[in-house]
């Protein structure tokens, strides 16, 4: 391949083009074209198959796959693609770069004024120009801070914190009664004899939160398939720590409330809120070892799995047979559609809504349907044989500068789960979770409420039970040789991480709404706020101190590979 030249962007492309293309004449057969290729090999260079007439005018392009797979006696005119994108011999380098960026093609044929084929402009010869960034536009400068904000993992936690502060302020203001009446406003749909009317609070907790749990299911699926939970050796420590971080808080809660009312809320202090954990890890900066970040985030995912099981088993009502059977049929239909290769999002959405309604009427909490639907979503690209052929064909088309109608999308290389998670995450982090906090975090903050048994039990479960369970179970598993600490992580850091694990919040509020009612629910909310706040402060202080003590070894910690997409969970879950 000729070395890339350095030229002004206003120079013509004729100064920088390749001529190692293969011309096929009109009227030739596939066999003749292949023989021509065999007689004129181009070594390692890319070969371009352009069809010309007797006067050398460009008439079409033949994709390699068509040339190889077509019958030998077939005329090339039957398999060629007409009207390829071509660039004029007098076009500038800048114009060629614009075509590369517009159509995402790797090459274009170069023609003169009479459409005679002169050469090929190849993207490899224009790499320097394509990599040279243009100056930022006014719109770009205005939008860039918002885009950056949307991509910072901790932003979801900040918005959630702001929504919680607003909810608390309203609940302790003269507008408290009006806010309560607003969330109790009936809303719904009617269609003939069908009627689904619920208070706004229920639409948030049973409807919007189903999308939240759907994203939870997507993240669990991703972690189980290609993330930290996919490798049993890496997954064992977070799973053991998560198990301890669920069992011990539940025991602490039950002991504090022994013989008192509210014992059914034992699941409230069991969950960890990823959004706030990520937010505080971000505030602590790059000194936090990547191994600790991965361990904490994997622990939170395993924690979510346990919380979903607890909701399904302990906080669902009596199960109605017919609705649950319909929901099961809906899940089977999802599997059938996957097997048939259906990819229409609307189809799956309609079936998913039907499943949600059936689960709602079955007695099982409808958010469980969201998790199951997330787990049923493919976490690997749908690379069956047909997709592979299309992807290879698209690559050949791009190499040869073929235009088949409008610019085509790139071949599907990401999984459905990845695409859905990417699309839904901003809505979950910046809309659904803040709305959930506005609807559920409002509670009258009276000093006497801090001393109620339920508030004390929840706060103790989060601030004391969580770190004890996480650190104790982790220590036991390391001591007996089942697991080992991540690289660069010591037990001082693990204690700080265990305290951060006591930030329950979103899932704790959700379980509290299922388990408790009335004053007990308000007391539990106070306990969640106090316990999560104490856990955050204590965890940050312990981690800062531990990181300062290990500062001499910090250089070795930062030579680890950066946290990848499966490790840096961009979610408010």
CORGI-V505587 format. One record per helix or strand of 2 or more residues. SS is the DSSP state (hx for helix, st for strand). FROM is the first residue (numbers start at 1). TO is the last residue. If there is no record, write none. Layout:
BEGIN
ss=SS from=FROM to=TO
ss=SS from=FROM to=TO
END
This chain:
BEGIN
ss=hx from=13 to=15
ss=st from=22 to=25
ss=hx from=30 to=39
ss=st from=49 to=52
ss=st from=57 to=61
ss=hx from=64 to=69
ss=hx from=76 to=79
ss=st from=81 to=82
ss=st from=86 to=88
ss=hx from=93 to=103
ss=st from=107 to=111
ss=st from=116 to=122
ss=hx from=123 to=131
ss=hx from=138 to=151
ss=hx from=154 to=171
ss=hx from=176 to=183
ss=st from=186 to=191
ss=st from=194 to=199
ss=hx from=200 to=226
ss=hx from=228 to=230
ss=hx from=232 to=256
ss=hx from=263 to=265
ss=hx from=268 to=270
ss=hx from=274 to=287
ss=hx from=290 to=314
ss=hx from=321 to=340
ss=hx from=345 to=362
ss=hx from=367 to=376
ss=hx from=385 to=399
ss=hx from=416 to=440
ss=hx from=447 to=451
ss=hx from=453 to=479
ss=hx from=491 to=500
ss=hx from=506 to=515
ss=hx from=518 to=549
ss=hx from=551 to=557
END
